[in-house]
Amino acid sequence: MIKNYWNKGKKQKRITIFVSIVILILLFVLRDDYQPALLFIRKYIFVLLLAGLFLYFGLRKFRKTAGTGGRLGILGMLIAFFALLYIIGWHFKMYDYMKTYNVFLHLNRVEVSELPLTQNERIQPMRNIFSMANESVGETKDVSLPHLVRVDNENKWTMAIQPTEKYVWQRISDNTEEVFSVSSTTPFPRFSSDNRIPVTFSIGESLKFSRNTYNAVVQRFGLWKLLSYEPGDVFYMKNDSGEWVEVVSLINWKGFFFPYPTFGGVMVIDNGAHDFNDYVERILIGKGTYISPEEMKNHEFLQRQNTLSEKVSRLQAESLKFLGGFSDPLPWNMQTAVKIPDLPDDQNEQPFVTDFDFSGTGIPAYNGLYHWFGLEPVGDERTSLSYSVFIPADGTDKLFYFDHASKKQGYAGVSAMPLKVIESRKEYDWSVNKPVEFRPYIKDIAGRKRLFYLSTVSAVREGDKNFDGSATPDLALIDAEYRDVIWIDVKHPSQWDLDVYKQLNEAWRSSEGIGYFYQDEMKETDIKTVTDSVPVLPNINRNEKEIEQLQKRIDSLKAINGE
């Protein structure tokens, strides 16, 4: 048809050339709009080719068959094939099963024999930080989802104060002009000017068109990356020069048979207001500097940092269900299959980004931020802790895991924790208070490393889905082994281990035969109590001199009377 139109004359040729140029320009400029379709083909290329070939040869056979019965038979076979493909691949989720198995095969797994310690415990859960940040901005502003990152050697929640999605014009015309940077270790997160950093980003998560983070990053992709990469989580942090940058985690899809996602490096977007040159650059080639996983070691601010997309780490942790073999997670087996427990009342699913100290474990792992998972058996009735998983948050190609099940430690998992907390404080109105984010708390107490879960009690309004953050939340530590709940003072984290020992030391001594610990701290407490009571003693003999004088007068009178 195009050839016939071309041969009609010069006018038609000019129109054909002009339309072709316009189509090519649109294909180049609008590649961020159709990239999801290319990525879909990449993810399901094997299934699409298999279905396409079967359909092609089936229709070809159908056209060559003259008889009605033969044609009906071919149509029946085609319908049966596609129905079977849907039932096995999507209904029974065998496609995801094979994709997860591919992740397991290519995973650099390292089993550890000793748990690392936690450090720099974060007090507030992510959703509390999110709600408190939104309470501190105006009507035309929104806050991006908080992420825990390292800023100036301190763990902080960072999030952008960006134009709200309610008003389209602000998303078109305004910039992201401020970033919240709030300490994660304080019980009193402040969202005032001290933690409100003035910095301008012309690329933002809520902005429209070419200024949108997703669009700008996709426009930066080359041809191969358009087919295999997608943007993941967005982080705000400082680079090696001390400048605030926007770091976009990239997901790289690998493999032909059942492609699987891996960490694909990051795209770093510098701050700065946009101008005409910036506009042209965004339209044509996007924005950002690509840093591959191999090059990240050359950038200190990306090492031991949180840059890994949770979409990747969740699939990596889930793939450990194949530790018992390819067929173990199938419905008729499941001897060692595990799952990631997601609590219905918790608005933040695992992983929980936690700061771990691997010193003294003999494991070649850095000290810093990791994605932590507590895996449990597949069954809904089983809530024991099977594996603790530590995935480096900076995308390092390793996965560390500790096998609790094979060591028969009998630890309770995350799913069992909410009822433990609720049972320990029956006076709470648990319909509007929820224990959330049972993150690990691992400390060396009373002679050995002990695993606890640190949970924060968050309030939620009736009929509302968002948690209401509190500056002084109630905190609970739950012993994974003894199942006891220790309520701790959020304002005195240095006393937490001692509080745990005071509550559980008798149980530990009777069960484990351990000695006495924290004697110095206990003695100091006792001495302080005695010292505080000393000032009360002089009050007893405050009139001692008057009593003596009266006693002398009594003795004199007795002598006069001859007594």
SESE-226963 format. One record per residue (C-alpha): residue in one letter; x, y negated, z. Coordinates in steps of 0.02 Angstrom, whole numbers, plus 50000, padded with zeros to 5 digits. Each point is the difference from the previous one (the first is absolute). Layout:
% residues N
AXYZ ...
This chain:
% residues 563
M500005000050000 I501404987850042 K500905004649840 N498464996249895 Y499774983250088 W501854996049972 N499865003249812 K498534988149976 G501074984449986 K501224987650076 K498744993050123 Q499665017250071 K501875003250015 R500254983850096 I498555004350116 T500685017550027 I501754993450041 F499294986750117 V498885012350093 S501455012350015 I501124986650075 V498634994950123 I499735018150052 L501875002550027 I500114984150104 L498505005450104 L500745017350024 F501604991950063 V499244986450107 L498575010350072 R501015015650038 D499634998150186 D498155002449961 Y500155016349905 Q501485007050098 P498865009750119 A499345009649849 L501795004349946 L500395005450177 F498455011050003 I500605008949844 R501725002050079 K499285007550160 Y498895012549911 I500985002649839 F500115018950016 V498145002350032 L499544987549864 L501115008949872 L499305017050050 A498214993849986 G500374990849837 L500775015249918 F498585011350054 L498734987549938 Y500914997549833 F500145018549959 G498245003150065 L499224986849888 R501075005749855 K499365017650022 F498234993350020 R500084991049832 K500665015549911 T498665011350073 A498465001149890 G498835010350110 T498904991850132 G500385013650126 G501874997849978 R499874981250022 L498965001850158 G501285012250067 I501424987549970 L499014986050083 G499685011350148 M501855003950014 L500434981449995 I498714995950134 A500605014450109 F501824994849981 F499704981950051 A498835005150141 L501325012150066 L501344986649982 Y498954987950103 I499545012650134 I501765006650027 G500944983849972 W498904987250087 H498665008650103 F501225012050083 K501404987049985 M501255011949921 Y500754985949899 D500434990650160 Y500605016550071 M501265002149860 K500514981750008 T500375001650186 Y500975016049969 N501084990749874 V500364987050135 F500525014050118 L501165007949872 H500934983749969 L500044994250182 N501664998450090 R499445008050165 V501095000050156 E499425009450155 V500594992050162 S500295009550162 E499824985050114 L498744985950003 P500654982249980 L499584986850130 T498834985749964 Q500534982050026 N499264982649984 E498245006550029 R498674989649916 I498604995050116 Q498594995049886 P499215011349867 M499994993749823 R498144996149994 N500104989650158 I501374989549920 F498954998349844 S498464994050093 M500984987750109 A500884992949847 N498334997249913 E499394990850155 S501414987549975 V499664994549820 G498694989149917 E498515003649889 T500964999349836 K501405011450059 D500205018750018 V501375010450080 S500815014349906 L500135017050083 P501394999750132 H501555010749980 L501345003750128 V501704994649932 R501704995050066 V500294981150006 D501634993350076 N500335016950083 E498304999950084 N498455009949955 K498604988249951 W498285000349923 T500024989649842 M498534994949892 A499624986449874 I498754986050031 Q499234999849827 P498494992449909 T498425009250047 E499175011749877 K498324991650035 Y500414984749896 V500625003049823 W500654982549968 Q501225000650146 R500645016649934 I500324991949830 S500764983550056 D500785002350174 N501615008450056 T500415011050148 E500834986950109 E500265008250169 V500525016650075 F499645006650175 S501505008150085 V499495006850170 S501035010650120 S499365017850016 T500725003150173 T499084986350094 P498275002350078 F499664981649961 P500094997849810 R499954981549960 F499344993849834 S500494981950030 S501214989249901 D501525008850075 N499535016149911 R499204991849849 I501384998549871 P499764986749863 V500515008649838 T499214998849827 F499665015049888 S499244996949829 I499705018849989 G498785007250127 E498895014850038 S498384990049993 L500454988549855 K499215001749829 F500625004749827 S501884999649969 R500324993350176 N499325015750079 T501375010950075 Y499405015749912 N499884991449830 A501684991250015 V500915016150048 V499185010449862 Q500444986649871 R501825002150055 F500005018549956 G500845006249843 L499175012649884 W500495015450101 K499524992150167 L498304995449929 L499705018649978 S500745006250164 Y500034986350134 E498684991350104 P500114986750137 G499705005850178 D500014990850167 V500554981750012 F501204994450138 Y500644982950054 M501784999050069 K501634990549994 N501355004049872 D501885000150031 S500044981049977 G498694997250134 E498664995249872 W498245007050011 V499575011749857 E498555010749947 V500515018349983 V498855011649901 S500245018650024 L499945009849836 I499335017449971 N500825010549865 W499035014749926 K501145014449951 G499775016549913 F498985006549854 F499025014350078 F498974992050139 P500984983650021 Y500344994550179 P500404983050079 T501714995350069 F500824984150064 G500494989649848 G500954985650080 V499344982550028 M499614984149907 V500624984450092 I499064983749966 D500854984050057 N499044985750079 G499704983549910 A498624989649921 H499525003549820 D500254988349853 F499765001449812 N501585010449974 D499465011350140 Y498295001749919 V500755005049832 E501155012750085 R498545007950094 I498955001649843 L501385007449893 I501125010450113 G499254999050175 K500924995850161 G501185009050116 T501715008150010 Y499995019049988 I501125009350123 S500105018849974 P500135012450145 E501845002749957 E500364981250006 M499144996750166 K501595004550095 N500774984149928 H498704989050086 E500134999950189 F498274992750028 L499235015349915 Q500945012850106 R499135007250154 Q498534989449945 N498175004149970 T499805000549810 L499245017149968 S498205000949940 E498895009750120 K499195008549850 V501665008849968 S500425004150180 R498285007350035 L500165012149854 Q501765004850054 A499425003850177 E498485009649937 S501115010749889 L500745008550155 K498475011349998 F501005010349874 L501385004250125 G499175017150017 G499985002849812 F499014995149847 S498455010250047 D499984995650185 P498824984949987 L498725009949898 P498325002750088 W500285018650034 N501714997350080 M500464983950091 Q501135007950130 T501174985150010 A499074987149894 V499904982650075 K499094983749970 I500164981550042 P498694996650134 D498974984449967 L498924994150145 P498284993249953 D500064985650125 D501774994749955 Q500084987049862 N501855003049968 E500445017249935 Q501695008550017 P501414996649969 F500434989150149 V501574990049966 T501125002750152 D501784995250049 F501035015750037 D501735002550072 F500865015549931 S501614997050097 G500575015650091 T498935011949897 G501405005049882 I498884995749852 P500704989049859 A498574987650011 Y499984981350030 N499234991450150 G498524989549946 L498265000749924 Y499215016449948 H498285005849946 W499435012250135 F498715013849977 G499335012450128 L499405014949897 E498695012050068 P499245016749945 V498724999049861 G498495005850103 D498894986850079 E500015009350166 R501905000650011 T500834984250064 S501755005750048 L501544990949938 S500855010749867 Y501314988149928 S500704982950036 V500524992149836 F501214985549982 I500124992349825 P501274985849978 A499004984349969 D501324992949882 G499695013649871 T501555010450038 D499795016849914 K499815010550158 L498625006650111 F500385005050179 Y498825011550093 F499935008550170 D499095016750010 H499015000150162 A498965015249952 S501435012349974 K500764994450166 K498325003550083 Q500034983750095 G498114999150008 Y499924981249976 A498314991949972 G499784990649837 V499314982949959 S498235006749974 A499895005450183 M500544983250070 P498424989149991 L499015011350117 K501465000650123 V500004981050012 I498114998850010 E499935013150138 S501294990850104 R498984983950008 K498175004550010 E499534982450056 Y500404993049827 D498634996949873 W500775010949866 S498654995649874 V500854983249972 N501775004650055 K501075011849898 P501715007650038 V500964998049838 E501705003149917 F500735014450100 R501794996349953 P501475009850072 Y500914994950158 I501525011150026 K501114996750150 D501315008950103 I499125001450169 A500415011450146 G501365009849914 R499325002949825 K499154992049851 R498134998950017 L498704996149868 F498564988450041 Y498714991049895 L499854981350023 S498234993849969 T499174983050007 V498194997550048 S499184988449873 A498274992350009 V498785000049856 R498384990349992 E498405009849977 G499545000249816 D501744994249950 K501405010449926 N501464988750049 F500955001550163 D500084984950113 G501814997550052 S500474995850179 A501584991250058 T500125011550151 P499355016849942 D499835015450108 L501355012949962 A500035018550037 L501385013049988 I499435017949977 D501205014350036 A499925011749849 E500475014950109 Y499084996950164 R498544990549922 D500004987450141 V499584981749966 I501074986450077 W499304982349992 I501454987949989 D500234981350023 V500194991849831 K500944985450078 H501395010750075 P500655012349869 S501625002450099 Q498975008950135 W499095012149884 D501195014750023 L499984997750188 D498094999450000 V499985016249903 Y501205008150123 K499014994250152 Q498425008149932 L500725016149932 N501575003750101 E499155012250119 A499245009649856 W501685000549912 R500915006050156 S498755013950034 S499925005649819 E501794997349940 G500985000950160 I500844983249970 G500844989250132 Y499654982350054 F500264985149884 Y499814981150009 Q500545000250183 D500824982849990 E498444992249929 M498925008650131 K501144994150142 E500004982149937 T498115000450000 D499955006750178 I501264987150064 K499024986049920 T498435005750088 V500885000250170 T500804983149969 D498344992349955 S499265006250164 V501394992950111 P499334982150008 V498425006650080 L500945007050153 P500514983450083 N498184995150011 I499805012550142 N501234990750117 R499744982449938 N499544993850182 E501355009750088 K500724984950097 E498314994550064 I499645017650057 E501655000450095 Q499614983450089 L498275005950050 Q500725016250062 K501244990350112 R498584989650073 I499025015850037 D501525007650086 S500224984050108 L498195000250056 K500155018250045 A501544996150108 I499094985950095 N498545011350039 G501195013250062 E499515012449873 
